[in-house]
Amino acid sequence: MNTLKKTLALVSALAMTATAFVGCGDDKNSSSSSSSSSSSSSEASDSSEASDSSEASDSSEASDSSESNGSTGEIDASVGQGGDTFTVAAWDANDVPYLIAQWKGLDYKTVTTDLADGKVDGVNFIVFGVGGGQAAENYDQLFTAGEDLDVYFCEADWALKYINDDTKTLDLAKLGLSDSDFPNIYEYTDAIGKSESGVRKGISWQAAAGGFAYRADLAEEYLGVTSPEDMQAQIDDWGKFVTAAQTISDKSSGSVALADSLGGMWQAYACGRSTPWVQDNALQIDDFCNEFGETAKALWDIGGVSKENQWDPGWTAAGVSGNTMGYFVSTWGFGGFFLDAAGGVGGDQYGKWALCQGPTPYYWGGTWIVVNPATDNGQEARDFIISATSDDEQMKAYAVAKPEYVNNQKVMDELIAADTVFNSDITGNFKDNQNIYASLAENVKALDFEGLITPYDATIKTEFLDAVKKEYCEAGSSWDDTLNTFKDKVAEKIQTIDVE
């Protein structure tokens, strides 16, 4: 196990080479998840340890780390073994190469190029080069063609399409993995990784916890708050959020919106739903839908939410100009779109932000690792999953080096308590180098989606937001007409459920 410690030093020393929190969540076609890089100086300074660790994670080390985590289950005889090439597929290269580097003890700086050039012995990475929302049809083509595929990645919004299909995803118990191998995962990730019958098919290495990031100087000017705790007290429910937005609008003569977009607001609001979108095979429209519509319309009418669309250039430009005071942002976005909203490192608004939990605990995105039942590399699939999602030391190293908010409460609590600098560019964007991960940790611990996840969520949530924005807010249609538009779209796109 000494080489695991060396691996920690290696990835820390290479920390600044990884992209800062730009994961699958920046996909413009879906609503998902995370990633990036940095380390504490004490870990990074041990260059001799780092240089020795390039051979760290061979198969014997993987076996040792499995035993240290209680992973002693046998791989089922029905699972294929001994294949020539371990094939992993995903829609982009933001995560997989670095997870492979961590597992194999490879160089973070060159792993993406090495995989593309076929230089990583025994490993093939299929990257589609599409948004996360487009990945499913690419996977379907691989399955139809019978292409070699061992492990692939699924986003939260459509993961159940595969997790509920025994021909597409393997019960992880057949790899000798059980709940005891993942004792520290966050509860919401547990629910999404299981089929409707409760079988664990997927496991995530990341927790895409969200919070509300805001301009600290504007919050003091318009709301009189001087700390994240003060800000949280003013916006800790949606009614207060609207009140604060009204105050900001009044004092700024309508020139400053509290929130970045209806899309950003919806990412948080949707996590407060207490009934599944589909129950007894019927679409559920309840008070939650009406409450969101009223909140969205109130913010829209007073200028409390920007009228920009997520992912359009004006969305982040509104942060740079100061016309938007705050952003709903998840772990993967802090070094991506949110850094853009500050104008980049050294930009006009860089270093002026603070973070609080916001009106409701929420997550935005996330990715789950699943295994093809036709895999011919069961041992490699198991070892890869253990490295990414079960081995505390490997996950701690990855969290700091990528950096990543990993799906391990024990690891994250230890790193947060130590005031770990995950990435200096990200940390430097917050006033007084605020430990933003502490607030995110409180949000993710509060999430519970047991019984609330359905295979139709991505489509339904998208169509609902679209109807509220275009019909209720922009066109001024009645609520009944808005709901009818929503239901018509759902009925058109999901013909297997009842839509009254």
N, C-alpha and C positions, 0 to 999 in steps of 0.2 A: 504493500500500500504506500510505500514511500514515494513511488512515482506519481501517485495521485497528488501528493503535495507539490511535486515538481510541476505537474500539469497546472495547478493553481497559479504557480509563479509564472509559468509560460503565458497563459492567457491574460494574466494581469499585465505582463510586460508588453503584450501586443494589443492592449486594450484600445488604444486610440486609432487602431487601424480599421475597426469595424464601423459601420454606418450607424448614426445615432438615432435610435428608436424610429426606424422607418420600416414597419412591418406590413403585414397584409392589410392592416386597417386603413392604409391610405388608398385602398382600392376605391375607385370612383363608382364601381358597379355593385358594391355591397357594403355592409356596415361592419366589417370586421377588423382585425387585430394587430400587432406589436413588434419592437426590437431596438439594440445598439451597443455603446462601448465606453469603458474607462476603469480605473482602479485606484486603490490607496497606494501612496508612495512606498510604504513599507513592503508591500507585496511586489511592486514593480521593480524595486531596486535590486532584487536578487537575480541578477542577470545570469550568473553561472548556473543557478538552479533551473532557470528558464531554458537555457541552451541545452541542458542535459535532458529535458523532458520531451523532446520531439518524438521519442519512441515510447511515450508513456502508456497509451491505452491499447496494448495488444490483447489478444483474446484471454490470456491468463489473468491480466489485470481486470478485464470485464468480469471474469468469473469471481475474482476476489471481491470486487465492489458489490456484486450481487449477494455474496454470502454475508457481507457486512450489513446489508439492509434486510436480511431475513428472506431473501429471494432464493429459496432452495427447492421450489417446485419443479417437477419434471415436465419437459415438453411432451405433449401428447404424441403418440406414435403416428397419428393421422397427419401431423404437420410435416411438410416437406423439409428436407435437410440436404446440405451438400451442394447447393447450386453454385455455379461458377461466378455469378455476378449478383451482388446485392443492389437492387434497383429501388430508388426512392423517387417519388414524383410530387411536384408542387407547382403552383401557378407562377411563382417568382423565386428569386434567389436571395430573399432577405433573411431567411432563417435557416433553411436546410444545410447550406454549406458550413455554417458556423456550428450547428449541432453535430455535424459529422466531424468537424475539426476537433471539437471538445471530446467526442467519443474516441477518436483515433489518435489524439495527441498531435494534430497537424497544425500548420502555421495558419493563423487567421488571415494574415495578409495575402496569402497566395491560394487559399483553398478554393475559392470560387473559380479562379482561372484554371487551377489544376483539375478540378472536376470537369470543367468544360472541355479541357484538352485530353481527358481520359487518363490523367496521370495518377489518380488515386486508385491504387491496386484493388481490384475486386469490387469497386463501388461505381455505380452508374447513377447519375442524377438527371432525371427528366424535368426540364423546366419549360413550361408552356409559354411564358412571357405574356400572360393575360392578367386581367383583374381576377380577384378571388371569386367573384360572382360568376365568372365564365369557366371556372375550373371544372365544374361538374360534367359538362358535355365533353371535355377533353378526357376525363376519366372514363366516361361511358364508351368513348371510342377505343381506349386502351383495352377495356374489358371485352368489347365486341370483337376486336381484332385478336384477342388472346395474347397480347404482348406481355413480355416479362415484367412483372410488377410485384414487389414485396411489401413496401410500406408507402403510404400516401397520406396527404394532409387534407383535412376538411375544416371549413369555417363553421362557426357556431350556427349561423342562420340556416344552413342547409346540411349540416352534418348528419341529421337523422335520416336523410334520404338513404345514406349508406349504412349507418349504424343499425337501422331496422331491417336491413337486407342481409340475410345470412350468406348469400352468394357473393357478397361484396366485402364483408368485413368479418374478421375472425374473432371469436370469443377469446379474450386475452387469457382466460383460464387455461386454454390449450397451449399457451406459451409458459405455463407454470406460474402465471402472475395472478395475484388476488388482491383484495382490499388492503391486506397487511403490507403489501409492497408500496402502497401510496398513502401512508398514514397522515401526511401533513398537507394534502391538497386542499384547496379551498372548496367549500361546499357547492357553490354554483357550478364549478367545473366538473364535479363529480356527476351531477344530474345530467349534464349535456352529453357526457361520455357514455351513458348507458342507454340501452334500447328500451322500447316501451315495456318489455317484459323484465327489465331490470338487469340484463346481462351487460357486463362491461365490455364494450367494443373499442372505445377510444379513450385516450388519456392526453391531457395537455401539459406542456412544459411551461406555459405562461398563464398569468392571470391579468386580464386587461382591465384593471381597476380604473375607474374614472373619477374626476373631480371637477371643480369649477375654478379655472384660473382667471385672474382679474388684474387689471392695472391698479397697483396699490396706491399710486399717487392720485388717480382719478377717484378711487373709492374714498380716500380721505377728503378730497375736494367736494364731492357731491353727497356723500353719505356720512362723513365725519368719522369713519372707521380707521383705526390705526394698527390693527392686527388681524390675522386670519380668523382668530376667535371672534372678534367683533363683527367681522364680515359674515361669518357663519350664522351668528345670532340674528342678523338682518335678513337672511335668505334661506333659513332652514326649513321652510315649506314653500309650496308654490304660491300661496296667497301672499306671503311676505315678499317673495321674489317679484311679483307683479307690483306690489307697493313700492319696493326699492326702485324698480324700473321707472315707475311714474315719477318718483322724486328726481331721479337722474334726468329724465326727459324734461321735466319742468325747469330744473336749474340750468340745463344746457341748451334751453330753447329748442329742444328736439334734435340736437346735433349728435348726441351720444346715446347709443343703444347699450343696454346692460348685457344682452346676450348676442352671440355671433350669428345664429340662424335658427329657423324652426327645426332644421335637420339636427343640429347639435342638441337643441332642447329635447327633441324627441328621443334621442339616444338615452338620455337620463330618464325622462318621464316614462318611457315604455317599460322600464325595469320595475316600476311601481305597480304594475298590473297584478291582480290577485286571483284572477281566473284565467284558464287557458283560452287562447283565441278560438280554438275548436274543441267542443265538448259534445260527446254523443253524436259525433259526425256533423255537428251543426255550428255555424259561425256564431260567435257570442258577441253581441253588442250590448254593453252595459253602461253603468254610470261613469265608469272610467273613461269611456270614449267621449261622452258629453263633457266631462270635466277637462279633458285635454283640449277639446275644441274651444271651450270658453276661455281657458288660460291662454291658448295660442292667439285667439282673436283679440283678447285684451292687450296682450303684449304687442301684437301687430299694429293695433289702432293707435297706441300711444307712442309708437316708435321705440318700444322697449326691447325689441328684437330686430336685428338687422334683416333687411329684405333680400340679402344676398343668398345665393344658393351655395351649399357646401361644394367644395372642389373647384368652383369657378374662381378665376383670379381675384375678383373683387372681395371674395370671402376673407382671405388673409390680408389683403390690402387694407381692409377696414380696420384691422388691428394696428397696422403700421401708422395709419393716418390718425388714429385715436377716435375714430367714429364708432368703434366697437370697444367696449370696456372689458368684456370677458368672453371666455371660450369654454364650452364643455369639451374636455379633452381627456383621453385615456392614455395609459402608459406608453403605448407605441407612438403617440402623436407628439410627445414633448420635444423630440428632436427632429420632427418632421414638419407638419403643417403649423404647429404652434410656434416653433422657432421662426418659421417664415412670417408669422403674424407679428413677431417682434422686430422684423427687419433683418433677421439673421444675427450672428454673433457680431456685436459692435454696432448693430443697427439702431435706428431712432428710438425704439422702445425696449431694447434689450436691457435686461436687468431690473426692469420696473414692475415685475409681476409678483403676485402672491397666489397661494392656492388654499382653498377650503373645500369641504366636502360637497357643499351645494344642497339643493332642496331635497335630494333623495339619494340613497346609495345606488350606484349603478355600475355596470361594466359596459364596455363598448368593444365588441369583437372577441377575438381569441381563435386559436387553431388547435385541432385535435389530431393526434397521430393515430392512424388505423392501419390494420394489416390485411393484406389480400389473403383470403383463405387458400388460394392456390400458390402461396409463397413456397419457394424451394430453399429458403434460407431462414428457417425458424429460429435457429440459435442467434444469428446476426440480428434479426428483428427484435428478439428479446433483449439482447445486449444493448442495442441502440435505444430502446425504450427505457431501460434501466438507467442508462447514462443521462438521458434527457429529463426523466421525470421521477426518478426514485432515489438516486445516489446523492445524498446531501452535499458531499464535497464537490462533486462534479457540478451540481446545480449552483452552488455558491460561487464557484469559479466562473461559470457561464453568466450568472447574474451580474457580476462586476465587469467582466470582459466584453460582453456583447454591447451595451448592457441590456438587461431584461428584468422585468418584474416576474420572477419565476413562480410557478405554481407550487409553492412549498412554504407554508406559513412559518414553520420553524426557521428555515433559512432566511426568509425575509425579515422576520422579527429580529433575528440576530444582527443582520446587516443594518437595519434601521436603527437599532439601539446603539450601534457603534458609529452612527453618523457617517456611514460609508458614502464616499463620493462616487456615484455610479458613472457619472460623466460630467466633466467640468463645464462643458458648454451648456448642458441642460441645467445644472445647478446654478451656474452664473446668471441665468436668465431670471432668477428669482431674487427678490430683495433679501439682503442679509444671508444669502445662500440657504434659504429655507429648506428644511428637510421635508420635501413634498411627499416622499414615500410614506411618511407616518400618517398623513391624512388619507392617502390612497389605501393604506392597510386597513384603516377603520371602515372605509366604504366596502371593501371586498369581503371583509369578515361578516358584514351584515346581510349579504346576499343569500337568498334561498329560493331556488326555482324548482324545487321538487314538485312534480306533477303539473308544471306550467309550460313545459316545452312541447311544441308540436312540430311535425314536419312542414307545416304550412306557414310558419311564423314570418319568414323572410318576405314572402309575397304579400301576406296580409298587412304587415307593418308598413311596407312600402306604399301599398295602395291607400292605406288609411291616411298616412301623412300627406300623400299627394292630393287626396280629396280635400283634406282640411285646408291645405295651403292654397290650392287653386280655386276651389269652390267657395269655401267659407271665408277665408281671409282676403284673397285677391278679388274674387268676383262678387262677394257679398251675398251669395246664395243663402237660402234658409238652411237651418240645420237638417231638416228632413230631406231636402234636396241633396245636401252634401252626403248624407248617409246613403241615399239611394244610388248616387254616383259610385260611392265606395262599394256597395253591395254588388252593383252591376259588374264592376271590374273584377271583384273576387270570383263571382259566378263564372265570368268569362275565362279566368285563368286557372281556377281550381274547380273542375267539373265533378269532382268526386265527393264534395261535401254539400250539405243543405244550406242554402242562403235564402232566408225569408225576405 
